[in-house]
Amino acid sequence: MENNQELEEGQIVLGTVEKIIGTTVFVKIENNMEGTLTTSEISPGRIRNLRDYVVPGKKIACKILRIDNRGIHLSLRRVKQNERKELLDKISKEKNNKAMLKTILGEEESEKIIKEITKKYTLFNFFEQVKKDSKILEEYVTKTDSKKILKILDSKKEKPKQIKQIFKLSSKQADGIKTIKNIINNSCDNKECNIIYLAAGKYCLSLTGENFKQLKTEIHKTLENLESQAKKQNCDFTVDKS
């Protein structure tokens, strides 16, 4: 369980630029806490104009470098693009979850429930836990309201993504069919990985999952594994580029 009142080193947070004094940027972050950014942590290389990167009122994703008796030290340049996207995605989902609770429970009751939930969880992590164990909801809302919430969550579930690649694998050896079966079985070890026979030494490799970028990496690894084993077994292997 996470307490959203606690900030940790290495955490990515969304902040609002409050003011700029000299070369120090003051950023308002979670729970009205304030962090600071120095010029060296805004962008790599020389900065000619600080306000090309930060201006009062601008929202920025920062990484917490350290927390000490002098305050919270932040970095803008060390936030990777995927980390920023992940943070903004969490914030967007939290807003949607708040709106959903408000619609079902009403404004006053939803605020009360959110206050109780966030004593133990961030709102985002709470609903991630609900996906794994829906009964957690009934600790905070009635069974009737829980069913309504679960119905909405179910309707918003993202459909699994799928990526496919055609390849050719053949062998002129006497036991070629057995060799090819072994190559395929040894290469497709991911439970979401599937290889089907199409025709005349032609196969289709497919992978299913939630993250398209990760799927591309996985399918590339699987194809490399297929090619490597095919070479060892003196089989012909090509990836269909069409």
C-alpha positions in Angstrom: 0.0 0.0 0.0 1.1 3.5 -0.7 0.5 6.7 1.2 0.1 9.6 -1.2 1.3 12.0 1.5 4.8 10.7 1.2 7.3 11.8 -1.5 10.3 9.7 -2.3 13.6 10.2 -4.1 13.4 9.1 -7.7 9.7 9.7 -7.8 8.2 11.5 -10.8 5.8 14.3 -9.8 3.7 16.9 -11.6 4.4 20.4 -10.4 3.5 24.0 -11.3 6.2 26.6 -11.7 5.5 29.2 -9.0 8.3 31.7 -9.4 11.8 32.2 -10.7 14.4 33.9 -8.6 17.8 34.3 -10.3 18.7 30.8 -11.5 16.4 29.0 -9.2 12.9 27.8 -10.1 10.4 27.3 -7.4 7.8 24.5 -8.1 4.6 23.8 -6.3 4.2 20.0 -6.1 1.9 17.5 -4.3 0.0 18.6 -1.1 1.1 22.2 -1.6 4.8 21.3 -1.0 7.5 23.3 -2.7 10.5 22.0 -4.6 13.4 23.8 -6.4 15.0 23.4 -9.7 18.5 24.7 -10.5 19.6 25.7 -14.0 21.8 22.6 -14.4 18.7 20.4 -13.8 16.4 22.1 -16.3 18.1 21.0 -19.6 21.4 19.5 -20.7 23.8 22.0 -22.2 23.9 25.7 -22.1 20.6 27.6 -21.4 20.5 31.0 -23.0 17.0 31.9 -21.8 15.6 30.1 -18.7 12.0 31.2 -19.7 12.3 29.1 -22.9 11.8 26.1 -20.6 9.9 27.3 -17.5 7.5 30.2 -16.9 5.3 30.8 -13.9 2.0 28.8 -14.2 3.5 26.1 -16.4 2.9 22.5 -15.4 6.0 20.3 -15.6 6.9 16.7 -14.8 9.9 16.6 -12.4 12.0 13.9 -10.8 12.8 14.2 -7.1 16.6 14.0 -6.8 16.8 14.2 -3.0 14.9 15.4 0.0 16.9 17.0 2.9 16.6 19.7 5.5 17.0 22.4 2.8 14.0 21.1 0.9 13.0 19.0 -2.1 15.5 19.1 -5.0 14.0 18.5 -8.4 15.2 17.7 -12.0 13.4 18.4 -15.2 16.0 17.1 -17.6 16.2 13.7 -16.0 12.6 12.8 -16.7 12.4 10.4 -19.6 9.6 10.8 -22.1 8.0 7.4 -21.1 8.1 8.5 -17.4 6.3 11.7 -18.2 3.7 9.9 -20.3 3.2 7.4 -17.6 2.7 10.1 -15.0 0.2 12.1 -17.2 -1.7 8.8 -17.9 -2.0 8.2 -14.2 -3.2 11.7 -13.5 -5.8 11.4 -16.4 -7.1 8.1 -15.0 -7.3 9.6 -11.5 -9.4 12.5 -12.8 -11.7 10.0 -14.6 -12.0 7.9 -11.5 -12.9 10.9 -9.4 -15.6 11.9 -12.0 -17.0 8.4 -12.0 -17.3 8.3 -8.2 -18.9 11.8 -8.2 -21.5 10.6 -10.8 -22.4 7.5 -8.8 -22.1 8.7 -5.2 -22.7 12.4 -5.5 -20.2 15.1 -4.8 -20.3 15.1 -1.0 -20.2 11.3 -0.6 -17.5 10.9 -3.3 -15.2 13.4 -1.6 -15.6 11.6 1.7 -14.9 8.2 0.1 -11.8 9.5 -1.8 -10.5 10.9 1.5 -10.8 7.5 3.1 -9.2 5.7 0.1 -6.2 8.0 0.0 -5.3 7.3 3.6 -3.9 4.0 2.3 -3.6 4.3 -1.5 -3.2 6.8 -4.2 -6.5 6.8 -6.1 -4.7 5.4 -9.2 -3.2 2.5 -7.3 -6.5 1.8 -5.5 -8.3 1.2 -8.8 -5.4 -0.9 -10.0 -5.9 -3.1 -6.9 -9.7 -3.2 -7.6 -8.9 -4.8 -11.0 -7.1 -7.6 -9.1 -9.6 -7.9 -6.3 -13.0 -6.2 -6.8 -14.1 -6.9 -3.2 -11.9 -4.1 -2.0 -14.5 -1.7 -3.3 -17.1 -2.9 -0.8 -14.8 -1.8 2.1 -15.7 1.8 1.0 -19.0 1.7 -0.9 -22.2 -0.3 -0.8 -22.6 -3.5 -2.7 -25.0 -1.8 -5.1 -22.6 1.1 -5.8 -19.7 -1.3 -6.1 -21.6 -3.1 -9.0 -22.2 0.2 -10.7 -18.5 1.2 -10.5 -17.3 -2.3 -11.7 -19.7 -2.1 -14.6 -18.2 1.2 -15.7 -14.6 0.0 -15.2 -15.3 -3.1 -17.2 -16.7 -1.0 -20.1 -13.5 1.1 -20.1 -11.1 -1.9 -20.2 -8.5 -1.6 -23.0 -8.6 -4.3 -25.6 -5.4 -6.4 -25.8 -3.1 -5.3 -28.6 -1.8 -7.8 -31.1 1.2 -7.7 -33.4 1.9 -10.2 -36.2 4.8 -11.1 -38.5 5.0 -13.6 -41.3 8.1 -15.7 -41.7 9.4 -18.6 -43.7 11.1 -21.6 -42.2 12.0 -24.7 -44.1 14.4 -27.7 -43.9 15.7 -30.1 -46.6 16.7 -32.7 -44.0 14.9 -36.1 -43.7 13.5 -35.2 -40.3 13.0 -31.6 -41.2 9.4 -31.4 -39.9 10.5 -32.5 -36.5 13.4 -30.1 -36.5 11.1 -27.2 -37.4 8.6 -28.1 -34.7 11.4 -28.1 -32.1 12.7 -24.7 -33.3 9.2 -23.2 -33.1 8.5 -24.7 -29.6 11.8 -23.5 -28.3 11.5 -20.0 -29.7 7.9 -19.2 -28.6 8.2 -19.4 -24.8 6.0 -16.4 -24.1 2.5 -17.6 -23.1 0.9 -14.9 -25.3 3.1 -16.0 -28.2 1.5 -18.0 -31.0 2.8 -19.4 -34.2 0.5 -21.0 -36.8 1.3 -22.8 -40.1 0.0 -21.0 -43.2 1.3 -22.9 -46.2 4.5 -24.2 -47.9 7.0 -23.4 -45.1 5.2 -20.1 -44.3 4.2 -19.2 -40.7 2.5 -16.4 -38.8 4.0 -15.3 -35.5 1.6 -13.3 -33.3 2.0 -11.8 -29.8 -0.8 -10.3 -27.6 -0.4 -7.9 -24.7 -1.2 -4.4 -23.4 2.0 -2.5 -24.4 2.5 -2.1 -28.1 6.2 -1.0 -27.7 6.9 -4.0 -25.5 5.2 -6.3 -28.0 7.5 -5.0 -30.8 10.5 -5.7 -28.6 9.2 -9.2 -27.8 8.4 -10.1 -31.4 11.9 -8.9 -32.5 13.5 -11.1 -29.9 11.4 -14.1 -30.9 12.4 -13.7 -34.6 16.1 -13.4 -33.7 15.7 -16.6 -31.6 14.0 -18.4 -34.6 16.8 -17.3 -37.0 19.5 -18.3 -34.6 18.1 -21.8 -34.0 17.4 -22.2 -37.7 21.0 -21.5 -38.6 22.2 -24.0 -36.0 19.9 -26.7 -37.6 20.9 -25.8 -41.2 17.3 -24.6 -41.9 16.3 -21.7 -44.2 14.8 -18.7 -42.4 13.5 -15.4 -43.8 11.2 -12.7 -42.5 8.4 -11.6 -44.9 9.0 -7.9 -45.5 5.8 -7.4 -47.5 
